[in-house]
């Protein structure tokens, strides 16, 4: 049973302990930030994709940088990393072969995080 719990925790989109450490263990604030994330970023994948598809690399940098910071604050390291990759591609101001896989990975990590927030993040 313990090994199953460890596996589930390792599959989590969030490292709540890390995030709570930044928030002085304020679980109420963390819950509020997670709720705001869920309510405000459901369409973010489409916004980022549209910025790249329209060639608006400045907007793509801004959007990916914003998500990188937010994900870091929430303890969502995989989403933070996916956002960083997109930010680096956008700063290159051109479509590269890495863009499509990076967009797919970003979408996967964002949706995984949103699903987990909807299901309830384990705050320990």
C-alpha positions in Angstrom: 0.0 0.0 0.0 2.8 2.5 0.8 4.5 1.9 -2.5 1.2 2.8 -4.3 0.9 6.0 -2.3 4.5 7.0 -3.1 3.9 6.3 -6.8 0.8 8.5 -6.8 2.6 11.3 -5.0 5.5 11.1 -7.6 3.0 11.4 -10.4 1.6 14.6 -8.9 1.7 17.7 -11.0 2.5 19.7 -7.8 5.1 19.6 -5.1 2.8 21.2 -2.4 5.5 21.0 0.3 7.8 23.1 -1.9 5.1 25.6 -2.7 4.0 25.8 1.0 7.6 26.4 2.0 7.5 29.6 -0.1 4.2 30.6 1.4 5.3 30.1 5.0 3.0 27.0 5.2 -0.1 29.1 4.6 -2.5 26.5 3.2 -5.3 28.9 2.9 -3.2 31.1 0.6 -2.0 28.1 -1.4 -5.6 26.9 -1.9 -6.6 30.4 -3.1 -3.7 30.5 -5.6 -4.6 27.1 -6.9 -8.3 28.1 -7.3 -7.2 31.3 -9.1 -5.0 29.1 -11.4 -7.9 26.8 -12.2 -10.3 29.7 -12.9 -8.0 31.9 -14.9 -5.8 29.6 -17.0 -8.2 27.0 -18.5 -7.8 28.6 -22.0 -4.1 29.4 -21.6 -2.9 26.6 -23.9 -5.0 28.1 -26.7 -3.6 31.6 -26.1 0.0 30.3 -26.2 -0.6 28.3 -29.3 -2.3 31.2 -31.1 0.6 33.5 -30.2 3.0 31.1 -31.9 0.8 30.3 -34.8 0.3 34.0 -35.6 4.0 34.7 -35.3 3.5 37.0 -32.3 6.7 35.8 -30.6 6.7 38.8 -28.2 3.3 37.6 -26.9 4.5 34.0 -26.8 7.5 35.1 -24.6 5.2 37.0 -22.3 2.7 34.2 -21.9 5.2 31.4 -21.5 7.2 33.5 -19.0 4.1 34.3 -17.0 3.2 30.6 -16.8 6.8 29.7 -15.9 6.6 32.0 -12.8 3.1 30.9 -11.8 4.0 27.2 -12.1 7.1 27.7 -10.1 5.2 29.5 -7.3 2.6 26.7 -7.3 5.2 23.9 -7.1 4.4 22.6 -10.6 7.9 21.9 -11.8 7.0 20.0 -14.9 4.7 22.8 -16.1 7.4 25.3 -15.2 10.0 23.4 -17.3 7.6 23.1 -20.2 6.9 26.8 -20.1 10.7 27.6 -20.0 11.2 25.5 -23.2 8.4 27.5 -24.9 9.9 30.8 -23.7 13.3 29.9 -25.1 11.8 28.9 -28.5 9.8 32.2 -28.5 12.9 34.2 -27.8 14.4 32.7 -30.9 11.6 34.4 -32.9 11.1 31.6 -35.3 9.2 28.3 -35.7 11.5 25.4 -35.1 11.2 21.7 -35.3 11.1 21.7 -31.5 7.9 23.9 -31.3 5.2 21.3 -32.0 6.5 18.8 -29.4 7.1 21.6 -26.9 3.5 22.9 -27.4 2.2 19.4 -26.9 4.2 18.9 -23.8 3.1 22.3 -22.5 -0.6 21.4 -23.1 -0.2 18.0 -21.5 1.4 19.5 -18.3 -1.1 22.4 -18.1 -4.1 20.1 -18.5 -2.6 17.6 -15.9 -2.1 20.5 -13.4 -5.6 21.8 -14.0 -7.1 18.3 -13.6 -5.3 17.8 -10.4 -6.5 21.2 -9.0 -10.0 20.2 -9.9 -9.5 16.9 -8.0 -7.9 18.5 -5.0 -4.1 18.9 -4.5 -2.8 16.9 -1.5 -1.3 19.5 0.8 0.0 17.0 3.3 
